[in-house]
Every structure is written in structure tokens, then in C-alpha cells.
Amino acid sequence: MKHAIALFLALTLNAVANLMMKVGARRLGPQGLEFRAGVWPVAADLAGNWVLVLGLALFAANVVFYLYALSGIHISAAYPIMFGGGFTIIAIVAWAGLGEHMSAGQWAGVALILAGVILVARGMSFGGPAAGG
């Protein structure tokens, strides 16, 4: 069960990190990153954008929890749950919180992905090591 909790934390951190990257990218303005002046001005823009920096830190934390989850859950279950669940969270928050439009077909796709995640998660077992070797 502790591996499932770690997977849920990794999934949540990954989704929040992606959303923060989107918000941070908006803070860069309509031009986005400008590489014409070189790498150092871009690095300074990124370092000065606390939303992007925090998003990157959350990505790093996500990796730690995901690695732990993989020590007790088969990757054939963990990966679809991690990224399908994260996709669902991001789609909903992008629509509700960031004002992104989603068509009926896109919502149907989100529902199908979520259904797949549920089916994969129902088949998970937490009995022993998931190394598969």
C-alpha cells in the first residue's frame, strides 16, 4: 500500500509540476524564451521565474516518489496510472483553471484514458517486489 501512496504522490507532483511549467511559461510573455541573445539571458529569465523553478523542483520530487513506487509495483501498471492519471488531472485543471478549450471528442478521450487507468489499477497487486527479474 505504501508503494501505491508513493505512486499517487508522484502522479500528483508530476501533474502539478506540468501545470506550474505552463503558468511559468505564460509569465515569460508572448515571446516565450528568446535564444537570440544567447543561453545566459535565457538562464537568467528561467532562474528569475519562481513558478518555473518550483515546477522543476516538483519534477525532481516526483522522480523520487516514482522510483520508490516502482520498487513495489510493476511498471506495466505504474506507468499507465502515472501518466494516464496525470493527463486526466492536467486536462481538467487546464480546462477549469487555465481556460483552455476542450472539444467533446477531447473529453471523450479523457474519459477513455481514465477508464483505462481504472482498469489497470484494479488489476494491481501489492504482494512482493516488482523487479520482474
Backbone as numpy.savetxt, mean C-alpha at the origin, in Angstrom:
# Nx Ny Nz CAx CAy CAz Cx Cy Cz
-1.90 -16.27 14.45 -2.71 -15.07 14.45 -1.84 -13.81 14.45
-0.67 -13.87 15.12 0.20 -12.69 15.14 0.73 -12.37 13.75
0.87 -13.38 12.90 1.32 -13.13 11.53 0.21 -12.45 10.72
-1.03 -12.82 10.99 -2.16 -12.17 10.31 -2.26 -10.70 10.74
-2.01 -10.43 12.01 -2.03 -9.04 12.49 -0.91 -8.25 11.82
0.27 -8.85 11.71 1.39 -8.19 11.04 1.05 -7.91 9.58
0.38 -8.87 8.93 -0.01 -8.67 7.53 -1.00 -7.52 7.41
-1.96 -7.45 8.32 -2.93 -6.36 8.31 -2.23 -5.02 8.53
-1.28 -4.98 9.46 -0.52 -3.74 9.69 0.29 -3.36 8.46
0.94 -4.34 7.83 1.71 -4.06 6.61 0.80 -3.53 5.51
-0.35 -4.16 5.34 -1.32 -3.73 4.32 -1.74 -2.29 4.58
-2.07 -1.98 5.82 -2.53 -0.64 6.18 -1.42 0.39 5.98
-0.22 0.08 6.45 0.91 1.00 6.28 1.21 1.25 4.82
1.15 0.20 4.00 1.41 0.34 2.57 0.37 1.25 1.92
-0.90 1.04 2.25 -1.96 1.86 1.67 -1.81 3.32 2.09
-1.57 3.56 3.38 -1.41 4.92 3.88 -0.18 5.57 3.25
0.91 4.83 3.11 2.12 5.37 2.49 1.84 5.79 1.05
1.12 4.97 0.30 0.78 5.32 -1.08 -0.08 6.57 -1.13
-1.05 6.66 -0.24 -1.92 7.85 -0.20 -1.12 9.09 0.17
-0.18 8.95 1.09 0.65 10.10 1.46 1.55 10.52 0.31
2.03 9.55 -0.47 2.83 9.90 -1.64 2.00 10.72 -2.63
0.73 10.35 -2.80 -0.16 11.09 -3.69 -0.36 12.52 -3.18
-0.64 12.65 -1.90 -0.84 13.98 -1.31 0.46 14.78 -1.40
1.58 14.13 -1.11 2.87 14.80 -1.22 3.18 15.24 -2.63
2.80 14.42 -3.62 3.02 14.79 -5.02 2.19 16.01 -5.38
0.98 16.09 -4.86 0.14 17.27 -5.09 0.79 18.53 -4.52
1.48 18.37 -3.40 2.13 19.52 -2.76 3.30 20.04 -3.59
3.81 19.23 -4.51 4.90 19.68 -5.38 4.42 20.67 -6.43
3.11 20.73 -6.63 2.55 21.64 -7.61 2.29 20.95 -8.93
1.73 21.70 -9.88 1.35 21.09 -11.16 2.54 20.61 -11.99
3.72 21.15 -11.76 4.89 20.74 -12.53 5.47 19.43 -12.03
5.13 19.03 -10.80 5.69 17.79 -10.24 7.17 17.96 -9.98
7.91 16.90 -10.18 9.36 16.96 -10.00 10.01 17.49 -11.27
10.86 18.46 -11.14 11.58 19.04 -12.27 13.05 18.63 -12.19
13.47 17.78 -13.10 14.84 17.29 -13.10 15.78 18.16 -13.94
15.25 19.20 -14.56 16.10 20.03 -15.43 17.23 20.70 -14.68
16.97 21.06 -13.42 18.00 21.75 -12.64 18.97 20.77 -11.99
18.73 19.49 -12.14 19.63 18.49 -11.56 18.98 17.72 -10.43
19.74 16.79 -9.91 19.23 15.88 -8.88 19.12 16.57 -7.53
20.07 17.43 -7.17 20.08 18.03 -5.83 18.87 18.91 -5.56
18.42 19.74 -6.50 17.19 20.50 -6.23 15.97 19.58 -6.04
15.94 18.48 -6.78 14.85 17.51 -6.60 14.94 16.90 -5.21
16.13 16.52 -4.79 16.32 15.94 -3.46 15.90 16.93 -2.38
16.21 18.20 -2.57 15.83 19.22 -1.60 14.31 19.38 -1.55
13.67 19.36 -2.72 12.20 19.44 -2.76 11.57 18.27 -2.03
12.10 17.07 -2.26 11.56 15.88 -1.61 11.79 15.91 -0.10
13.01 16.28 0.30 13.34 16.31 1.73 12.51 17.35 2.48
12.14 18.42 1.80 11.34 19.47 2.42 9.85 19.19 2.43
9.45 18.07 1.88 8.03 17.72 1.79 7.74 16.64 2.85
7.31 17.07 4.03 7.15 16.14 5.15 6.17 15.02 4.85
5.18 15.27 4.01 4.22 14.23 3.68 4.91 13.10 2.90
5.76 13.45 1.95 6.51 12.45 1.20 7.48 11.70 2.10
8.18 12.42 2.96 9.15 11.79 3.85 8.45 10.81 4.79
7.32 11.21 5.35 6.58 10.30 6.23 6.04 9.11 5.44
5.60 9.34 4.21 5.14 8.24 3.36 6.25 7.23 3.13
7.45 7.70 2.87 8.60 6.80 2.67 8.91 6.03 3.95
8.80 6.69 5.10 9.04 6.00 6.38 7.99 4.92 6.60
6.75 5.19 6.23 5.70 4.18 6.38 5.94 3.00 5.45
6.49 3.26 4.25 6.87 2.15 3.36 7.89 1.25 4.04
8.87 1.86 4.69 9.91 1.09 5.38 9.30 0.25 6.50
8.39 0.84 7.28 7.73 0.09 8.36 6.89 -1.04 7.78
6.25 -0.78 6.65 5.46 -1.81 5.97 6.32 -3.03 5.65
7.53 -2.80 5.19 8.42 -3.91 4.82 8.73 -4.77 6.04
8.97 -4.15 7.17 9.29 -4.90 8.39 8.12 -5.80 8.78
6.91 -5.26 8.81 5.74 -6.06 9.18 5.45 -7.15 8.14
5.65 -6.82 6.86 5.38 -7.79 5.80 6.36 -8.96 5.88
7.62 -8.66 6.14 8.61 -9.74 6.29 8.25 -10.65 7.45
7.81 -10.06 8.54 7.41 -10.87 9.68 6.19 -11.73 9.31
5.22 -11.14 8.64 4.03 -11.88 8.23 4.41 -13.06 7.34
5.36 -12.86 6.45 5.78 -13.93 5.54 6.45 -15.10 6.27
6.93 -14.86 7.49 7.53 -15.96 8.23 6.49 -16.94 8.76
5.21 -16.56 8.69 4.17 -17.45 9.18 3.00 -17.64 8.25
3.01 -16.98 7.10 1.92 -17.08 6.13 2.52 -17.35 4.77
1.95 -18.25 4.03 2.43 -18.54 2.67 2.28 -17.29 1.81
3.28 -17.03 0.99 3.25 -15.85 0.13 2.10 -15.92 -0.88
1.68 -17.13 -1.22 0.55 -17.27 -2.15 -0.75 -16.74 -1.56
-0.81 -16.60 -0.26 -1.96 -15.98 0.40 -1.64 -14.54 0.80
-0.44 -14.32 1.35 -0.08 -13.00 1.86 -0.05 -11.94 0.77
0.54 -12.26 -0.37 0.69 -11.26 -1.43 -0.66 -10.78 -1.96
-1.58 -11.68 -2.32 -2.87 -11.18 -2.81 -3.63 -10.38 -1.75
-3.54 -10.79 -0.51 -4.22 -10.05 0.55 -3.58 -8.68 0.73
-2.27 -8.66 0.74 -1.53 -7.41 0.92 -1.87 -6.39 -0.17
-1.77 -6.80 -1.40 -1.93 -5.83 -2.47 -3.37 -5.68 -2.94
-4.15 -6.73 -2.87 -5.57 -6.58 -3.20 -6.30 -5.77 -2.15
-5.98 -6.04 -0.89 -6.59 -5.27 0.20 -6.14 -3.82 0.15
-4.85 -3.61 -0.10 -4.34 -2.24 -0.21 -4.97 -1.50 -1.37
-5.13 -2.19 -2.49 -5.78 -1.57 -3.66 -7.19 -1.12 -3.31
-7.91 -1.96 -2.59 -9.28 -1.63 -2.21 -9.32 -0.40 -1.31
-8.45 -0.37 -0.31 -8.39 0.79 0.59 -8.06 2.06 -0.19
-7.06 1.97 -1.05 -6.64 3.15 -1.81 -7.75 3.63 -2.73
-8.43 2.72 -3.41 -9.51 3.12 -4.31 -10.61 3.86 -3.55
-10.99 3.34 -2.40 -12.06 3.96 -1.62 -11.63 5.33 -1.10
-10.43 5.43 -0.53 -9.97 6.70 0.01 -9.72 7.72 -1.11
-9.19 7.27 -2.24 -8.96 8.19 -3.35 -10.29 8.78 -3.85
-11.31 7.95 -3.86 -12.64 8.42 -4.29 -13.26 9.34 -3.23
-13.29 8.87 -1.98 -13.98 9.60 -0.92 -13.18 10.80 -0.40
-11.86 10.65 -0.31 -11.06 11.68 0.33 -10.28 12.58 -0.61
-9.93 12.06 -1.78 -9.12 12.84 -2.72 -9.90 13.32 -3.93
-11.17 12.94 -4.00 -12.03 13.41 -5.09 -11.76 12.79 -6.43
-11.15 11.60 -6.46 -10.91 10.94 -7.74 -12.19 10.25 -8.21
-12.47 10.36 -9.50 -13.67 9.76 -10.08 -13.41 8.29 -10.39
-14.42 7.47 -10.12 -14.34 6.06 -10.49 -15.64 5.68 -11.19
-15.51 5.02 -12.32 -16.67 4.59 -13.10 -17.30 3.36 -12.46
-18.48 3.02 -12.94 -19.15 1.81 -12.46 -18.31 0.57 -12.74
-17.65 0.53 -13.89 -16.78 -0.60 -14.22 -15.61 -0.70 -13.27
-15.04 0.44 -12.88 -13.94 0.43 -11.93 -14.41 -0.06 -10.56
-15.60 0.38 -10.13 -16.14 -0.11 -8.85 -16.39 -1.61 -8.91
-16.86 -2.09 -10.05 -17.06 -3.53 -10.20 -15.73 -4.27 -10.08
-14.67 -3.71 -10.66 -13.35 -4.30 -10.54 -12.87 -4.33 -9.10
-13.10 -3.23 -8.37 -12.73 -3.19 -6.95 -13.48 -4.28 -6.19
-14.77 -4.43 -6.47 -15.58 -5.46 -5.79 -15.06 -6.85 -6.10
-14.69 -7.10 -7.36 -14.16 -8.42 -7.72 -12.82 -8.69 -7.03
-11.97 -7.68 -6.97 -10.68 -7.84 -6.29 -10.91 -8.12 -4.81
-11.82 -7.36 -4.20 -12.13 -7.59 -2.78 -12.69 -8.99 -2.56
-13.54 -9.44 -3.46 -14.08 -10.81 -3.34 -12.95 -11.83 -3.44
-12.00 -11.60 -4.34 -10.85 -12.50 -4.45 -10.01 -12.51 -3.19
-9.79 -11.33 -2.60 -9.03 -11.25 -1.36 -9.73 -12.04 -0.25
-11.04 -11.91 -0.17 -11.80 -12.63 0.85 -11.68 -14.14 0.63
-11.78 -14.58 -0.61 -11.65 -16.01 -0.89 -10.26 -16.54 -0.54
-9.24 -15.77 -0.86 -7.87 -16.18 -0.54 -7.68 -16.21 0.98
-8.18 -15.18 1.67 -8.01 -15.10 3.12 -8.74 -16.23 3.84
-9.88 -16.65 3.32 -10.63 -17.74 3.96 -9.86 -19.04 3.95
-8.99 -19.22 2.99 -8.23 -20.47 2.89 -6.92 -20.45 3.65
-6.62 -19.36 4.37 -5.35 -19.27 5.08 -5.35 -20.16 6.31
-4.17 -20.69 6.60 -4.01 -21.42 7.85 -2.79 -20.85 8.55
-2.79 -20.92 9.87 -1.71 -20.33 10.66 -1.08 -21.37 11.57
-0.78 -22.53 11.01 -0.28 -23.60 11.85 1.22 -23.67 12.00
1.97 -23.38 10.99 3.42 -23.58 11.08 4.15 -22.65 10.16
5.43 -22.90 9.98 6.23 -22.01 9.14 5.74 -22.03 7.70
5.85 -20.88 7.08 5.38 -20.73 5.71 6.53 -20.67 4.72
7.66 -21.21 5.11 8.83 -21.12 4.23 8.64 -21.90 2.96
7.83 -22.91 2.98 7.53 -23.67 1.78 8.66 -24.58 1.33
9.67 -24.74 2.12 10.81 -25.49 1.69 10.83 -26.84 2.24
